[in-house]
Each structure stands twice: as structure tokens, then as C-alpha cells.
């Protein structure tokens, strides 16, 4: 994919779960462009939806920390 096709976007969405770094994301690694992975989108949507469902604000930092722990343990178990 040509870098010129991305234009002046401030973020991109890469719909690939694995690998986290894809050919698409490699061409746009610049400080001004945020890469939103499928996992990131899923996490963000889940936090918002759960907060809406229980009518409370969810501590996104805490959820991210706990999800990261689970992902690391899952990854280590599959090595």
C-alpha cells in the first residue's frame, strides 16, 4: 500500500488481530498518526457498552491493566 493513499489522516484502523504489527501499520508509523488495532477498538467499545449497561463510569485504566495481565498470561500459556 502506498503511503500517499493515507493522506492527512490523524488515525488509522487496522482490523487485524494478529500480528499486532502489520504491513499496513508499518507504513504509517509517525508521531502524528494513531494506529487503532482491532483489539484496541474491541476494548474501547466493551468498556463503553458495559458502562452504559450498568449505568456507571468504568475505570478504563484499571480495565486495560487487568486485560493486559490476562493477555500476557494467555500468551505465556500458549508458548
C-alpha positions in Angstrom: 0.0 0.0 0.0 1.3 3.4 -0.9 1.8 5.8 2.0 0.3 8.5 -0.2 -3.1 6.8 -0.1 -3.5 7.6 3.6 -3.4 11.3 3.1 -3.6 13.6 6.1 -5.4 11.2 8.4 -4.8 11.6 12.2 -5.6 7.9 12.9 -6.0 4.6 11.1 -7.8 1.5 11.9 -6.1 -1.9 11.4 -8.7 -4.7 11.6 -6.1 -7.4 12.1 -6.0 -9.2 15.5 -2.6 -10.9 14.9 0.0 -10.0 14.2 -0.3 -6.7 16.1 2.2 -5.0 13.7 1.1 -5.5 10.1 2.5 -4.2 6.8 -0.3 -1.6 6.8 0.6 -0.3 10.3 4.3 -0.3 9.5 3.9 2.3 6.7 2.1 4.8 8.9 4.3 4.8 12.0 4.6 8.5 12.5 4.1 10.6 15.7 1.0 12.3 14.3 -0.9 9.2 13.3 -2.6 7.0 15.9 -3.0 3.3 15.0 -6.1 1.8 16.4 -5.9 -2.0 16.4 -8.9 -4.4 16.4 -8.1 -5.3 20.0 -8.0 -1.6 21.0 -11.3 -1.0 19.3 -12.9 -4.0 20.9 -11.6 -3.0 24.3 -12.8 0.6 24.0 -16.3 -0.5 22.7 -16.6 -3.1 25.5 -15.8 -0.6 28.2 -18.3 1.9 26.9 -21.0 -0.7 26.4 -20.5 -2.2 29.9 -20.6 1.2 31.5 -23.8 2.0 29.6 -25.3 -1.4 30.6 -24.6 -0.9 34.4 -25.2 2.9 34.2 -21.7 3.6 35.7 -18.5 5.1 34.6 -15.8 2.4 34.1 -12.2 3.0 35.1 -10.6 2.4 31.7 -7.1 2.4 33.1 -7.9 -0.4 35.5 -9.7 -2.4 32.9 -6.7 -2.1 30.5 -4.3 -3.1 33.2 -6.4 -6.2 34.0 -6.9 -7.2 30.4 -3.2 -6.8 29.7 -2.5 -9.2 32.6 -4.9 -11.8 31.1 -3.4 -11.4 27.6 0.1 -11.9 28.9 -0.9 -15.0 30.9 -2.7 -16.4 27.9 0.3 -15.7 25.7 2.7 -17.4 28.1 0.4 -20.4 28.4 0.5 -20.9 24.6 4.2 -20.7 24.2 
